[in-house]
Amino acid sequence: MRSVIAVLALLASSCDPGEEAPDGGSGAAALELVFQPSGEGGAVALDLASARFDEIRLVSDSGEDLQTAAEIDLLASNTVLTLADAAPGLYSRVRLKLGADDDGEALRVDGRFGAVTVELRARGDDEIDLRCPEGERLDPGGRLRIELDVDRTRWFAGVDLSSADVEGGVMVLDPDDGENRELAEGVVERVLESFSIGDTSSNDHSGEDDDVGAEDDDGGAEDDDGGPDDDGGAEDDGGGAEDDGGGAEDDGGGPDDGGAD
């Protein structure tokens, strides 16, 4: 069984502008992890969804991983978790590990399936392991944004809740215990699979270089336009025609050979 996530608290500990290096260079780098849940719960009208993560780890090639813990609200949107003093490097992996709170619940989802109250509870230490295909680079003194999408439409998709055991108008989904254990396992599995690395195009600056290349290409077009100056060669050819004419006059002088007189 694995895990789920999204963010309730806006933990923004951004860099202090005054913390610049003594030599005038940039201050410490920072990495922003942005949780972006979206979509509805399908047949279940969601009232609450939260997850407690004992470990949120961002793995880089520098060997200095970033790690923190957070309580996540899976119904909140665009919540930012800022990790200051981040080590520059290429970040290619995000690992999320569930951890139970004092009540023994790591994952909780409440909702309504028609007139039935749905309560999903999970206490395991499951993990979500996400990879950036090409990695995202954090430069010294810079700021990197990594988005985590959470598709809530997948949570109950394909789950036959009509077959669940209901007591007192409440459907308890517990992957560790109870009559609905298998259904609960399926829901938790889908919640874990609903996480993915989001759009990273905002960190791509290659477009600036492409613009420069476009200008260079335009300059090449001007050079090609200059090519028609080669028509001046036609004038040269014309000059050659005059020379040929001169040759005709010389030939005409040939009859003076009548100097034989």
C-alpha positions as a printed NumPy array, in Angstrom:
array([[   0.   ,    0.   ,    0.   ],
       [   1.317,    3.421,   -0.836],
       [   0.476,    7.06 ,   -0.131],
       [  -1.159,   10.394,   -0.953],
       [  -0.48 ,   14.106,   -0.741],
       [  -1.422,   17.726,   -1.149],
       [  -0.88 ,   20.793,    0.899],
       [  -2.948,   22.405,    3.67 ],
       [  -0.45 ,   24.805,    5.12 ],
       [   1.284,   27.453,    3.107],
       [   4.78 ,   27.017,    4.505],
       [   6.626,   29.846,    2.852],
       [  10.019,   30.533,    4.383],
       [  11.473,   32.504,    1.512],
       [  15.003,   33.859,    1.445],
       [  15.724,   37.115,    3.237],
       [  16.867,   39.666,    0.595],
       [  19.452,   40.86 ,    3.075],
       [  21.185,   37.494,    3.184],
       [  23.483,   38.154,    0.263],
       [  26.974,   36.792,    0.117],
       [  29.68 ,   39.154,    1.4  ],
       [  31.164,   39.428,   -2.076],
       [  27.873,   40.806,   -3.401],
       [  26.76 ,   37.508,   -4.948],
       [  23.295,   36.024,   -4.681],
       [  21.875,   34.73 ,   -1.4  ],
       [  20.917,   31.136,   -0.673],
       [  18.922,   29.219,   -3.237],
       [  15.348,   28.088,   -2.56 ],
       [  13.159,   25.313,   -3.893],
       [   9.363,   25.566,   -4.053],
       [   7.263,   22.417,   -3.999],
       [   3.757,   23.3  ,   -5.185],
       [   0.794,   20.957,   -4.622],
       [  -2.012,   21.332,   -7.139],
       [  -4.977,   18.993,   -6.508],
       [  -7.76 ,   19.187,   -9.08 ],
       [ -10.952,   17.412,  -10.116],
       [ -13.85 ,   15.956,   -8.164],
       [ -14.213,   12.633,   -6.358],
       [ -16.505,   11.107,   -8.971],
       [ -19.351,    9.263,   -7.229],
       [ -18.153,   10.56 ,   -3.858],
       [ -18.711,   14.2  ,   -2.908],
       [ -15.525,   15.06 ,   -1.012],
       [ -15.781,   16.919,    2.292],
       [ -12.277,   16.385,    3.661],
       [  -9.007,   14.916,    2.451],
       [  -5.687,   15.141,    4.253],
       [  -2.392,   13.322,    4.561],
       [   0.428,   13.481,    7.048],
       [   3.917,   13.04 ,    5.63 ],
       [   6.768,   12.288,    7.974],
       [   9.157,   12.634,    5.075],
       [   9.096,   14.815,    1.971],
       [  12.44 ,   14.35 ,    0.271],
       [  13.78 ,   16.026,   -2.866],
       [  16.736,   14.14 ,   -4.309],
       [  19.537,   15.883,   -6.217],
       [  22.778,   14.883,   -7.9  ],
       [  24.728,   17.016,   -5.406],
       [  24.223,   14.435,   -2.68 ],
       [  22.578,   17.058,   -0.452],
       [  18.896,   16.103,   -0.471],
       [  16.188,   18.361,    0.933],
       [  13.89 ,   16.881,    3.548],
       [  10.953,   18.133,    5.58 ],
       [   7.621,   16.96 ,    7.029],
       [   4.163,   18.445,    6.566],
       [   0.438,   17.967,    7.066],
       [  -1.227,   18.115,    3.67 ],
       [  -4.712,   19.232,    2.719],
       [  -5.676,   17.399,   -0.444],
       [  -8.621,   19.721,   -1.081],
       [  -6.509,   22.885,   -1.028],
       [  -5.226,   24.246,   -4.325],
       [  -1.884,   25.716,   -5.314],
       [  -0.287,   25.367,   -1.882],
       [   3.431,   26.133,   -1.724],
       [   6.009,   24.477,    0.501],
       [   9.228,   26.513,    0.363],
       [  12.55 ,   24.934,    1.286],
       [  15.129,   27.668,    1.839],
       [  18.916,   27.254,    1.851],
       [  18.62 ,   24.576,   -0.821],
       [  21.803,   23.13 ,   -2.27 ],
       [  22.28 ,   23.915,   -5.993],
       [  22.088,   20.884,   -8.229],
       [  19.918,   18.84 ,  -10.55 ],
       [  16.77 ,   17.656,   -8.744],
       [  15.269,   14.6  ,  -10.375],
       [  13.166,   12.867,   -7.723],
       [  10.456,   13.614,   -5.139],
       [   9.735,   11.026,   -2.449],
       [   6.767,   11.28 ,   -0.082],
       [   6.387,    8.969,    2.89 ],
       [   3.19 ,    8.786,    4.932],
       [   3.399,    8.788,    8.717],
       [   0.58 ,    8.382,   11.226],
       [  -0.316,   11.247,   13.571],
       [  -1.2  ,   10.969,   17.265],
       [  -4.582,    9.487,   16.301],
       [  -2.893,    6.814,   14.22 ],
       [  -4.142,    8.21 ,   10.872],
       [  -1.765,    9.016,    8.045],
       [  -4.428,    9.38 ,    5.337],
       [  -8.001,   10.528,    5.771],
       [ -10.751,   11.083,    3.203],
       [ -14.359,   11.909,    4.137],
       [ -17.234,   12.258,    1.712],
       [ -20.77 ,   11.295,    0.762],
       [ -21.891,    8.482,   -1.514],
       [ -25.523,    9.341,   -1.981],
       [ -27.047,    9.25 ,    1.519],
       [ -24.107,    7.229,    2.882],
       [ -21.177,    8.822,    4.704],
       [ -17.803,    7.577,    3.468],
       [ -14.782,    7.474,    5.799],
       [ -11.425,    6.328,    4.462],
       [  -8.675,    5.797,    7.047],
       [  -5.11 ,    4.564,    6.479],
       [  -2.297,    4.255,    9.023],
       [   0.525,    2.798,    6.934],
       [   3.913,    4.276,    6.076],
       [   3.403,    3.997,    2.316],
       [   5.492,    5.991,   -0.148],
       [   5.072,    7.926,   -3.361],
       [   8.145,    8.034,   -5.592],
       [   8.053,   10.548,   -8.452],
       [  10.753,   11.247,  -11.016],
       [  11.45 ,   14.266,  -13.204],
       [  12.255,   12.829,  -16.647],
       [  15.192,   15.165,  -17.276],
       [  15.628,   16.714,  -13.831],
       [  15.232,   20.347,  -12.811],
       [  18.328,   22.45 ,  -12.112],
       [  18.605,   24.828,   -9.169],
       [  21.338,   27.406,   -9.712],
       [  23.287,   29.102,   -6.875],
       [  21.176,   31.916,   -5.467],
       [  18.259,   30.885,   -7.675],
       [  14.737,   29.62 ,   -7.113],
       [  13.28 ,   26.405,   -8.529],
       [   9.585,   25.501,   -8.709],
       [   8.459,   21.864,   -8.884],
       [   4.72 ,   21.231,   -9.185],
       [   2.954,   18.107,   -7.978],
       [  -0.415,   17.442,   -9.631],
       [  -3.036,   15.422,   -7.744],
       [  -5.924,   14.114,   -9.854],
       [  -8.82 ,   13.517,   -7.448],
       [ -11.009,   12.105,  -10.222],
       [  -8.994,    8.871,  -10.018],
       [  -9.582,    8.166,   -6.319],
       [ -12.893,    6.305,   -6.59 ],
       [ -12.893,    5.591,  -10.334],
       [ -13.714,    1.942,  -11.02 ],
       [ -14.476,    1.185,   -7.342],
       [ -17.858,   -0.489,   -6.759],
       [ -18.911,    1.276,   -3.57 ],
       [ -22.441,   -0.128,   -3.902],
       [ -21.019,   -3.476,   -2.752],
       [ -19.545,   -2.026,    0.442],
       [ -20.722,   -2.908,    3.937],
       [ -22.569,    0.022,    5.54 ],
       [ -23.376,    0.31 ,    9.237],
       [ -25.496,    3.095,   10.661],
       [ -25.327,    5.007,    7.388],
       [ -21.492,    5.019,    7.484],
       [ -19.161,    3.247,    5.052],
       [ -15.808,    2.728,    6.753],
       [ -12.952,    2.048,    4.342],
       [  -9.953,    0.703,    6.258],
       [  -7.22 ,   -1.107,    4.275],
       [  -6.022,   -2.834,    7.449],
       [  -9.283,   -4.051,    8.931],
       [ -13.013,   -4.524,    8.4  ],
       [ -15.393,   -5.889,    5.8  ],
       [ -14.441,   -3.219,    3.259],
       [ -10.704,   -3.842,    3.407],
       [ -10.286,   -4.783,   -0.271],
       [ -12.277,   -1.772,   -1.428],
       [ -10.171,    0.45 ,    0.816],
       [  -6.953,   -0.968,   -0.606],
       [  -8.179,   -0.134,   -4.104],
       [  -9.007,    3.448,   -3.153],
       [  -5.665,    4.016,   -1.425],
       [  -3.884,    2.566,   -4.459],
       [  -5.685,    5.015,   -6.733],
       [  -4.927,    7.939,   -4.447],
       [  -1.221,    7.115,   -4.575],
       [  -1.301,    6.865,   -8.361],
       [  -3.05 ,   10.224,   -8.67 ],
       [   0.211,   12.097,   -7.986],
       [   2.5  ,   13.166,  -10.803],
       [   5.134,   15.759,  -11.627],
       [   3.397,   18.75 ,  -13.178],
       [   4.394,   21.216,  -15.89 ],
       [   8.047,   22.284,  -15.59 ],
       [   8.093,   24.65 ,  -18.581],
       [   8.291,   27.681,  -16.302],
       [  11.828,   26.558,  -15.415],
       [  12.872,   26.299,  -19.085],
       [  14.736,   29.361,  -20.374],
       [  15.699,   27.932,  -23.742],
       [  13.03 ,   30.069,  -25.421],
       [  15.252,   33.139,  -24.959],
       [  18.011,   31.496,  -26.984],
       [  15.499,   30.541,  -29.684],
       [  14.527,   34.192,  -30.093],
       [  18.125,   35.165,  -30.616],
       [  18.5  ,   32.488,  -33.258],
       [  15.481,   33.86 ,  -35.078],
       [  17.159,   37.272,  -35.319],
       [  20.294,   35.694,  -36.691],
       [  18.251,   33.922,  -39.349],
       [  16.668,   37.209,  -40.378],
       [  20.13 ,   38.68 ,  -40.786],
       [  20.986,   35.839,  -43.102],
       [  17.982,   36.745,  -45.217],
       [  19.436,   40.243,  -45.681],
       [  22.69 ,   38.755,  -46.874],
       [  20.801,   36.693,  -49.443],
       [  18.983,   39.789,  -50.637],
       [  22.364,   41.351,  -51.324],
       [  23.055,   38.511,  -53.705],
       [  21.222,   40.216,  -56.592],
       [  24.197,   42.602,  -56.757],
       [  25.673,   39.791,  -58.841],
       [  23.615,   41.31 ,  -61.668],
       [  26.517,   43.694,  -61.923],
       [  28.183,   40.816,  -63.669],
       [  25.739,   41.363,  -66.513],
       [  27.216,   44.822,  -66.953],
       [  30.639,   43.257,  -67.182],
       [  29.352,   40.954,  -69.904],
       [  28.088,   43.981,  -71.724],
       [  31.554,   45.401,  -71.571],
       [  32.8  ,   42.249,  -73.141],
       [  30.42 ,   42.82 ,  -76.048],
       [  32.044,   46.223,  -76.671],
       [  35.461,   44.607,  -76.798],
       [  34.201,   42.19 ,  -79.426],
       [  32.977,   45.131,  -81.424],
       [  36.426,   46.629,  -81.241],
       [  37.782,   43.446,  -82.66 ],
       [  35.478,   43.89 ,  -85.668],
       [  37.032,   47.315,  -86.369],
       [  40.5  ,   45.832,  -86.391],
       [  39.393,   43.269,  -88.924],
       [  38.003,   46.021,  -91.025],
       [  41.433,   47.518,  -91.105],
       [  42.634,   44.416,  -92.852],
       [  41.898,   45.75 ,  -96.385],
       [  44.658,   48.331,  -95.861],
       [  46.857,   45.479,  -96.877],
       [  46.127,   46.912, -100.196],
       [  49.316,   48.703,  -99.364],
       [  50.483,   46.323, -101.911],
       [  49.827,   49.38 , -104.134]])
